Amino acid sequence: MEIFSRQICRDELKIVHSDDPDPLRAGLGMVCFPLMKRALANGKNMLWWWMGLAEQAAIVFILDQLRPKIAIEIGTLFGGSLQALSKYSDQVYSIDIDPEVPKVIGNLFANVRYLTGNSDYLLPPLIDDLQQNGAELAFALVDGDHSANGVRKDINHLLRFRPTVPFYILMHDSFNPECRAGIRAADWENNPYVQAVELDFVPGVVNPVPAFRNQLWGGLALAILTPEKRIGRFAITGLAELTFQIASRAVQPTLPQRVIRKGLALPRRAIRRLQN
Ligand SMILES: C[S@@+](CC[C@H](N)C(=O)[O-])C[C@H]1O[C@@H](n2cnc3c(N)ncnc32)[C@H](O)[C@@H]1O
């Protein structure tokens, strides 16, 4: 439970400065602000989101406008984004591979069904079941497996659902090279119900926290599907594509750094081989 208590935002307004001892948070700046707490926690403690404030605000705005009858979340963790999905949706299916997740969150959200396991296996039967029942699936958040292949597969499973109402898919960490590649590789174009895909609905950042310093993370991609087929042109767009490319080049290790890293990796690999 100690780890869970660290995942709660008790203050109305919280700033995490760069000299904070927490390597996962130092330098994040403003991490909680009063309006979000008012919207979601109603005077109680807010669960910690693994997302920036603009991403939180974007999710809350979309959910508030959509008021989904059915929503899916891939990647529950400590329930940060789930508290928003639960508040604005009638029924939420939240998937996480970690069996501790539902135990830790407990009975905080009455309208959430937790599905434990790999989303690659859990999504197909869930999508089939929703489709057969004519469910009004209006929202999905992709924030589970962050490998390019994992992201691509999660999206492709969601794309098997033929929309019954406007269906909004948000994909977190669209600024991360792996996730961005996975989003790009998904089968959007062949799906006639996909109207638009914007990679940088909220652009990401070069991460300032010590544990992920100089890595590209964050960002929300948005896809919009409708029950009507698309008319006309389709192309994935990315407002921050140039920023992404420039940042990717800037954070790439220099040649001497790569040589040193390779040099250090060789003896490590040799030791591992001797140990096995
Ligand atoms: C970044 S966290 C989710 C954060 C959460 N959406 C939030 O904003 O607070 C990613 C979660 O995805 C889960 N995960 C990773 N790979 C997965 C997979 N293949 N299937 C289901 N869940 C997975 C992890 O266990 C982790 O809890």
The ligand as an SDF file (V2000), in Angstrom:
LIG
                    3D

 27 29  0  0  0  0  0  0  0  0999 V2000
    2.0670    4.0320  -18.3540 C   0  0  0  0  0  0  0  0  0  0  0  0
    1.1500    2.8950  -17.4450 S   0  0  0  0  0  0  0  0  0  0  0  0
   -0.5060    3.4520  -17.5870 C   0  0  0  0  0  0  0  0  0  0  0  0
   -0.7410    4.7660  -16.8920 C   0  0  0  0  0  0  0  0  0  0  0  0
   -2.1810    5.1620  -16.7430 C   0  0  0  0  0  0  0  0  0  0  0  0
   -2.9000    5.1440  -18.0090 N   0  0  0  0  0  0  0  0  0  0  0  0
   -2.2530    6.5560  -16.1530 C   0  0  0  0  0  0  0  0  0  0  0  0
   -2.3280    7.5480  -16.8850 O   0  0  0  0  0  0  0  0  0  0  0  0
   -2.2040    6.6990  -14.9390 O   0  0  0  0  0  0  0  0  0  0  0  0
    1.2050    1.4610  -18.4480 C   0  0  0  0  0  0  0  0  0  0  0  0
    0.4800    0.2470  -17.8720 C   0  0  0  0  0  0  0  0  0  0  0  0
    0.3240   -0.6900  -18.9280 O   0  0  0  0  0  0  0  0  0  0  0  0
    0.4660   -2.0040  -18.4250 C   0  0  0  0  0  0  0  0  0  0  0  0
    0.8660   -2.8740  -19.5520 N   0  0  0  0  0  0  0  0  0  0  0  0
    2.0790   -2.9920  -20.1410 C   0  0  0  0  0  0  0  0  0  0  0  0
    2.0450   -3.9020  -21.1340 N   0  0  0  0  0  0  0  0  0  0  0  0
    0.7670   -4.3680  -21.1920 C   0  0  0  0  0  0  0  0  0  0  0  0
    0.0900   -5.3240  -22.0010 C   0  0  0  0  0  0  0  0  0  0  0  0
    0.7190   -5.9900  -22.9930 N   0  0  0  0  0  0  0  0  0  0  0  0
   -1.2080   -5.5750  -21.7600 N   0  0  0  0  0  0  0  0  0  0  0  0
   -1.8670   -4.9220  -20.7810 C   0  0  0  0  0  0  0  0  0  0  0  0
   -1.2850   -4.0000  -19.9710 N   0  0  0  0  0  0  0  0  0  0  0  0
    0.0090   -3.7230  -20.1760 C   0  0  0  0  0  0  0  0  0  0  0  0
    1.5150   -1.8820  -17.3210 C   0  0  0  0  0  0  0  0  0  0  0  0
    1.3620   -2.9140  -16.3780 O   0  0  0  0  0  0  0  0  0  0  0  0
    1.2120   -0.4820  -16.7570 C   0  0  0  0  0  0  0  0  0  0  0  0
    0.4010   -0.5800  -15.5990 O   0  0  0  0  0  0  0  0  0  0  0  0
  1  2  1  0
  2  3  1  0
  2 10  1  0
  3  4  1  0
  4  5  1  0
  5  6  1  0
  5  7  1  0
  7  8  2  0
  7  9  1  0
 10 11  1  0
 11 12  1  0
 11 26  1  0
 12 13  1  0
 13 14  1  0
 13 24  1  0
 14 15  1  0
 14 23  1  0
 15 16  2  0
 16 17  1  0
 17 18  1  0
 17 23  2  0
 18 19  1  0
 18 20  2  0
 20 21  1  0
 21 22  2  0
 22 23  1  0
 24 25  1  0
 24 26  1  0
 26 27  1  0
M  CHG  2   2   1   9  -1
M  END
$$$$
